[in-house]
Amino acid sequence: MSTHPRRALALALLLPWCAVAACTRPGPPSLSDDDTVRAAQLLLTDRCLIRQGLTPPRPHRRPSDAGEQRRVSDALFGSGRAELSLTLPGGPEVRQHSDGCLARAQQRLYGDQERWFRASTLVNNLKSRAPEGERTAYREMRAHAVRTARTILESAHEKGTAR
């Protein structure tokens, strides 16, 4: 389902660890900034899927049939034509949906999914050759996401809910 199987596996393994660690420590577990954002994104996407009556995907648990797998994928990543698009220097086009649970999670974490898509696509693909304005936007939005993710995870920890 994911274009990044290692990331999906890491996220799938991270959230249960966070839940277990949260039960054994007085406060939320201490995570790196990257893991904090990943854990919050996973929590948000899981909640979104569950609200739609779908089971969040996990590496060890396959959907019951191809139809269910398609419904989960569409709900998670969006469906139809991708609404966001950016052509990189040299010609490759990167596209992403602005609907779906992942898009909603990005909107919540970064504050502006369309701006995050543009900045992260340029910075992740062009590295230091990305325009300075996009690198600045990336850093600012990333910092916003880390703060927001910590708030989300702390709230879940205080409520004792992993979902």
Solvent accessible surface area in square Angstrom, and as a share of the most:
residue,aa,sasa,rsa
1,M,83,0.37
2,S,40,0.25
3,T,121,0.71
4,H,93,0.42
5,P,99,0.62
6,R,215,0.79
7,R,118,0.43
8,A,37,0.29
9,L,79,0.39
10,A,52,0.41
11,L,17,0.08
12,A,7,0.05
13,L,112,0.56
14,L,26,0.13
15,L,11,0.06
16,P,69,0.43
17,W,110,0.39
18,C,11,0.06
19,A,34,0.27
20,V,98,0.56
21,A,8,0.07
22,A,22,0.17
23,C,115,0.69
24,T,107,0.62
25,R,106,0.39
26,P,141,0.88
27,G,26,0.25
28,P,54,0.34
29,P,19,0.12
30,S,103,0.66
31,L,32,0.16
32,S,65,0.42
33,D,67,0.35
34,D,65,0.34
35,D,45,0.23
36,T,6,0.03
37,V,6,0.04
38,R,79,0.29
39,A,0,0.00
40,A,0,0.00
41,Q,34,0.15
42,L,18,0.09
43,L,1,0.01
44,L,19,0.09
45,T,8,0.05
46,D,2,0.01
47,R,58,0.21
48,C,6,0.03
49,L,1,0.00
50,I,75,0.38
51,R,174,0.63
52,Q,89,0.40
53,G,69,0.66
54,L,23,0.11
55,T,72,0.42
56,P,4,0.03
57,P,39,0.25
58,R,20,0.07
59,P,67,0.42
60,H,149,0.67
61,R,101,0.37
62,R,179,0.65
63,P,32,0.20
64,S,105,0.68
65,D,78,0.40
66,A,82,0.64
67,G,33,0.32
68,E,33,0.15
69,Q,58,0.26
70,R,148,0.54
71,R,126,0.46
72,V,3,0.01
73,S,17,0.11
74,D,42,0.22
75,A,14,0.11
76,L,20,0.10
77,F,61,0.25
78,G,7,0.07
79,S,54,0.35
80,G,69,0.66
81,R,220,0.80
82,A,21,0.16
83,E,93,0.42
84,L,17,0.08
85,S,62,0.40
86,L,23,0.11
87,T,87,0.50
88,L,15,0.07
89,P,93,0.59
90,G,87,0.84
91,G,49,0.47
92,P,78,0.49
93,E,97,0.43
94,V,46,0.26
95,R,159,0.58
96,Q,47,0.21
97,H,35,0.16
98,S,52,0.33
99,D,57,0.30
100,G,5,0.05
101,C,1,0.00
102,L,38,0.19
103,A,4,0.03
104,R,130,0.47
105,A,2,0.02
106,Q,22,0.10
107,Q,86,0.38
108,R,130,0.48
109,L,0,0.00
110,Y,15,0.06
111,G,40,0.38
112,D,58,0.30
113,Q,9,0.04
114,E,114,0.51
115,R,110,0.40
116,W,22,0.08
117,F,10,0.04
118,R,107,0.39
119,A,0,0.00
120,S,14,0.09
121,T,10,0.06
122,L,11,0.06
123,V,22,0.13
124,N,80,0.41
125,N,75,0.38
126,L,18,0.09
127,K,133,0.56
128,S,86,0.55
129,R,181,0.66
130,A,2,0.02
131,P,71,0.45
132,E,91,0.41
133,G,54,0.52
134,E,29,0.13
135,R,67,0.25
136,T,48,0.28
137,A,8,0.06
138,Y,51,0.19
139,R,132,0.48
140,E,96,0.43
141,M,7,0.03
142,R,47,0.17
143,A,44,0.34
144,H,67,0.30
145,A,0,0.00
146,V,10,0.05
147,R,142,0.52
148,T,27,0.16
149,A,0,0.00
150,R,105,0.38
151,T,87,0.51
152,I,6,0.03
153,L,25,0.13
154,E,75,0.34
155,S,40,0.26
156,A,7,0.05
157,H,41,0.18
158,E,145,0.65
159,K,150,0.64
160,G,69,0.66
161,T,55,0.32
162,A,41,0.32
163,R,116,0.42
